[in-house]
Amino acid sequence: MTVRRVAVLGAGSWGTTFAKVMADAGRDVRLWARRPEVAAAVNERHANPDYLPGVALPALLTATADPAEALDGADAVVFAVPSQTLRANLASWRDLLPPGRTLVSLAKGVELGTLLRMSEVIAEVAGVPAEQVAVVSGPNLAREIAAEEPTATVIACADHDRAVALQQACTTGYFRSYTNTDVIGCELGGAGKNVIALACGIAAGMGLGDNTRASLITRGLAETARLGTALGADPLTFAGLAGLGDLVATCSSPLSRNRTFGEHLGRGESLAQAEAANHGQVAEGVKSCKSICALGDRLGVELPIADAVRRVCHEGLSAAEMGKELISRAPRPE
């Protein structure tokens, strides 16, 4: 299961950054970019100025706009596209996937409609067993990793040997990974933190401080863990990098797209205004809050913060009303 050649499909900030990590670990990495001009910039200037301005990319990282070329001979395939577009993209790539190779998800979310986790979408569309699919999750703000600031992450796969092979393929002097077989917990931690980060951003936009943020992080972790446990996750996973670690980084950093998006909502801006301020991109949590709440409803798990975020984003609840509702809930044991 040695991973020597890697295909990374998706040349946004996180996809390019993870491709850089693997190239810095000595792997031959081919990055697929939707736009040919992005691939040309990577090949000719060793840069992706649209998504990682000022970052020099290694020579072992090349790019192409042809998915077949990117996938040819790959020992592992990394999917770095938004969660709600993964199914459609993967359907177009399915016949090109090298058989038996490990498929890796960088996406964090729950699919609308089906309520499937990203690893489940990959297994279903690619027609592979769940043990062939791995996920990467942790406090992984792309810009900091691209600048080679030290960080850690979790590589989760039901097949421990596959996780170890990936671990060895992305270990550098600035990027440390741990393995885990709890795919459910790692994915739920990654999906849930985007929604809680929106809540923290809303609070920041309202001018609220550290006590409020800490309360939202802690109670947000509790409801995410409840949902994950109901799905069969190990509760201890949520105390680790893919749970608390990812949650703290995403809820606290100005580099977090979800937190920044929430700040605009907290200032009273509409969803459209927040999207415009976010360079036309909707934060992942805006869509995921609907599917996560639907998953909670299906399982009978109460998710008060996620539900409040959903109503702010999609039902016109004001930030002030959200805050009042959450603080006024009936008293209960922790």
C-alpha positions in Angstrom: 0.0 0.0 0.0 3.0 2.3 -0.4 1.8 5.7 -1.7 4.3 7.1 -4.2 2.1 8.9 -6.8 -0.9 10.9 -5.7 -3.8 12.6 -7.7 -5.4 15.6 -5.9 -8.7 16.6 -7.6 -9.5 20.2 -6.8 -7.1 23.1 -6.9 -8.6 25.4 -4.4 -6.7 26.6 -1.3 -7.0 23.4 0.7 -6.5 21.0 -2.3 -3.4 22.9 -3.4 -2.1 23.0 0.2 -2.6 19.3 0.8 -0.9 18.6 -2.6 2.0 20.7 -1.4 2.2 18.8 1.8 2.4 15.5 0.0 5.0 16.8 -2.5 7.1 18.1 0.4 6.9 14.6 1.8 8.6 13.4 -1.4 5.5 12.2 -3.3 4.9 12.7 -7.0 1.7 14.8 -7.0 -0.6 15.7 -9.8 -3.1 18.4 -9.1 -6.3 18.6 -11.2 -7.5 22.1 -11.8 -10.9 22.9 -13.3 -9.5 25.9 -15.1 -6.5 25.4 -17.4 -5.0 28.8 -16.4 -4.7 27.6 -12.8 -2.9 24.4 -14.0 -0.6 26.5 -16.2 0.4 28.8 -13.3 1.3 25.7 -11.1 3.4 24.2 -13.9 5.1 27.3 -15.2 5.4 29.5 -12.1 5.1 26.9 -9.3 2.3 29.1 -7.9 -1.5 29.2 -7.5 -2.0 32.9 -7.2 -5.8 32.7 -7.3 -6.0 30.6 -4.1 -2.5 30.8 -2.4 -0.9 34.1 -3.4 2.7 34.4 -2.5 3.2 30.7 -1.8 5.9 28.8 -3.7 4.9 25.3 -4.7 7.4 22.4 -4.9 8.7 21.0 -8.2 7.3 17.6 -7.4 3.8 19.1 -7.7 2.5 19.4 -11.2 -1.0 20.2 -12.5 -3.3 19.4 -15.3 -6.9 20.3 -16.4 -7.3 16.7 -17.7 -8.6 14.4 -14.9 -7.5 11.3 -16.8 -3.9 12.6 -16.8 -4.1 13.4 -13.1 -5.4 10.0 -12.2 -3.1 7.9 -14.4 -0.9 5.7 -12.2 -2.1 7.2 -8.9 -1.6 5.1 -5.8 -4.1 7.4 -3.9 -6.7 9.8 -5.1 -7.6 12.8 -3.0 -10.9 14.6 -3.5 -10.7 18.3 -2.6 -14.0 19.7 -4.0 -16.9 21.2 -2.0 -19.1 18.7 -0.2 -22.2 19.5 -2.1 -20.5 19.1 -5.5 -18.6 15.9 -4.7 -21.3 13.5 -6.0 -21.5 15.2 -9.4 -17.8 15.5 -9.8 -17.1 12.0 -8.8 -19.7 10.6 -11.2 -17.7 12.1 -14.0 -14.4 10.7 -12.7 -15.6 7.2 -11.7 -14.5 5.4 -14.8 -11.1 6.9 -14.6 -10.3 5.9 -11.0 -7.4 3.4 -10.6 -8.9 0.1 -9.2 -8.1 -0.8 -5.6 -6.5 2.5 -4.7 -7.2 4.5 -1.5 -9.8 7.3 -2.1 -9.4 10.2 0.3 -11.9 12.9 1.2 -10.8 16.4 2.3 -14.4 17.7 2.1 -16.3 18.4 5.3 -20.0 18.2 5.2 -23.2 16.1 5.1 -24.9 15.8 1.7 -28.2 17.5 1.3 -31.1 15.2 0.6 -29.3 11.9 1.2 -27.8 13.0 4.5 -24.7 10.9 3.7 -21.2 11.7 5.0 -18.6 12.3 2.3 -16.9 8.9 2.7 -20.4 7.3 2.1 -20.9 9.4 -1.0 -17.5 8.3 -2.3 -18.1 4.6 -1.6 -21.6 4.8 -3.2 -20.7 6.6 -6.3 -17.3 5.0 -6.9 -18.7 1.5 -6.1 -15.9 0.7 -3.6 -16.1 -0.8 0.0 -16.0 1.6 2.9 -12.6 0.3 3.9 -11.1 1.8 0.8 -12.1 5.3 1.7 -10.2 7.6 4.1 -10.8 11.1 5.4 -8.5 13.9 6.6 -9.7 16.1 9.4 -8.2 18.4 11.9 -7.2 22.0 12.7 -6.1 22.6 9.1 -6.4 26.2 8.0 -4.9 26.1 4.5 -3.1 29.4 4.6 -1.1 28.5 7.7 -0.2 25.1 6.5 0.9 26.5 3.1 3.2 28.8 5.1 4.6 25.7 6.8 3.4 26.6 10.2 3.3 23.4 12.4 0.0 21.6 12.6 -1.5 18.2 13.2 -4.3 16.3 11.6 -6.1 12.9 11.7 -6.2 10.4 8.8 -9.2 8.1 9.5 -9.9 4.9 7.6 -11.6 1.7 8.7 -8.5 -0.1 7.1 -5.7 0.8 9.5 -3.0 -0.2 7.0 -4.4 2.3 4.4 -4.4 5.0 7.0 -0.8 4.3 7.9 0.3 4.4 4.3 -1.3 7.8 3.9 0.2 8.9 7.2 3.7 8.1 5.8 2.9 9.9 2.6 2.1 13.2 4.1 4.6 13.5 7.0 6.8 16.6 6.8 8.7 18.9 9.1 5.6 21.0 9.6 2.7 18.6 9.1 2.1 15.7 11.6 -0.7 13.2 11.2 -2.3 10.6 13.5 -4.3 7.6 12.4 -7.8 6.7 13.6 -10.3 4.0 12.5 -13.3 6.1 13.6 -14.3 7.6 10.3 -17.8 8.5 11.5 -16.5 10.6 14.4 -13.8 12.4 12.3 -16.3 13.3 9.6 -19.0 14.5 12.0 -16.5 16.6 13.8 -15.4 18.2 10.6 -19.0 18.8 9.4 -20.3 20.1 12.7 -17.5 22.6 13.3 -18.4 24.6 10.2 -21.9 25.2 11.6 -20.6 26.1 15.1 -18.0 28.4 13.5 -20.9 30.3 11.8 -22.5 30.7 15.3 -19.2 32.0 16.7 -18.9 34.4 13.8 -22.4 35.7 14.3 -21.6 36.3 18.0 -18.4 38.2 17.0 -20.3 40.3 14.5 -22.7 41.2 17.3 -19.7 42.5 19.3 -19.8 39.6 21.9 -16.6 38.4 23.4 -14.6 35.4 24.6 -17.0 34.0 27.1 -19.7 33.7 24.4 -17.3 32.1 22.0 -16.1 29.6 24.6 -19.6 28.8 25.5 -20.6 28.2 21.9 -17.5 26.1 21.2 -18.1 23.9 24.3 -21.8 23.4 23.8 -21.3 23.1 20.1 -18.9 20.3 20.7 -21.4 18.6 23.0 -24.2 18.6 20.4 -21.8 17.4 17.7 -20.7 14.6 19.9 -24.3 13.6 20.7 -25.0 13.4 17.0 -21.8 11.4 16.2 -22.4 9.0 19.1 -26.0 8.3 17.8 -24.4 7.4 14.5 -21.9 5.0 16.1 -18.9 7.2 16.6 -16.5 6.9 19.5 -17.2 9.8 21.9 -13.5 10.2 22.6 -12.9 11.2 18.9 -14.5 14.5 19.6 -11.9 15.3 22.3 -9.2 15.0 19.7 -7.8 16.8 16.6 -10.8 16.1 14.4 -13.2 17.2 17.1 -12.1 19.9 19.5 -8.9 20.8 17.6 -10.7 21.5 14.3 -13.5 23.3 16.2 -11.2 25.7 18.1 -9.3 26.7 15.0 -12.3 27.2 12.8 -14.3 29.1 15.5 -11.4 31.4 16.4 -9.4 32.2 13.3 -10.0 35.1 10.9 -8.8 32.7 8.2 -11.9 30.6 8.7 -14.4 31.2 5.9 -17.3 30.0 8.1 -16.4 32.3 11.0 -15.9 35.3 8.7 -19.2 34.6 6.9 -21.0 34.4 10.3 -19.5 37.8 11.3 -21.3 39.4 8.4 -24.6 37.8 9.4 -24.0 39.0 13.0 -23.7 42.6 11.7 -27.2 42.3 10.2 -26.2 41.6 6.6 -28.3 39.3 4.5 -27.1 35.9 3.2 -26.5 37.5 -0.2 -24.5 40.4 1.3 -22.3 37.9 3.3 -21.8 35.9 0.1 -20.7 38.9 -1.8 -18.3 39.9 0.9 -16.9 36.4 0.8 -15.9 36.8 -2.9 -19.1 35.1 -4.1 -18.5 31.9 -2.1 -21.1 30.5 0.3 -19.5 29.1 3.5 -19.7 25.3 3.8 -21.7 25.5 7.0 -24.5 27.5 5.4 -25.5 24.4 3.4 -24.4 21.8 5.9 -26.5 23.2 8.7 -29.6 22.1 6.9 -28.4 18.5 6.4 -27.0 18.2 9.9 -30.3 19.4 11.4 -32.2 16.9 9.2 -29.8 14.2 10.4 -30.5 15.2 14.0 -34.2 15.1 13.4 -34.0 11.6 11.9 -32.1 10.3 14.9 -34.0 12.3 17.5 -30.9 14.2 18.6 -31.3 17.8 19.8 -29.0 20.3 18.1 -30.0 23.8 19.4 -27.0 25.7 18.1 -27.1 24.1 14.6 -30.8 24.7 14.4 -30.5 28.3 15.4 -27.8 28.8 12.7 -30.1 27.1 10.2 -32.9 29.5 10.9 -30.7 32.5 10.7 -29.4 31.4 7.3 -32.6 30.1 5.8 -35.6 31.3 7.7 -34.9 35.0 8.5 -34.2 34.6 12.2 -32.2 37.6 13.4 -28.9 37.3 15.1 -30.3 39.0 18.2 -33.3 36.6 18.3 -30.9 33.7 17.9 -28.9 34.8 21.0 -32.0 35.4 23.1 -33.4 31.9 22.2 -30.2 30.1 23.1 -29.6 31.8 26.4 -33.2 31.4 27.4 -33.5 27.7 26.9 -34.8 25.7 29.8 -32.2 25.0 32.5 -30.8 21.5 32.6 -27.8 19.4 33.8 -24.6 19.8 31.7 
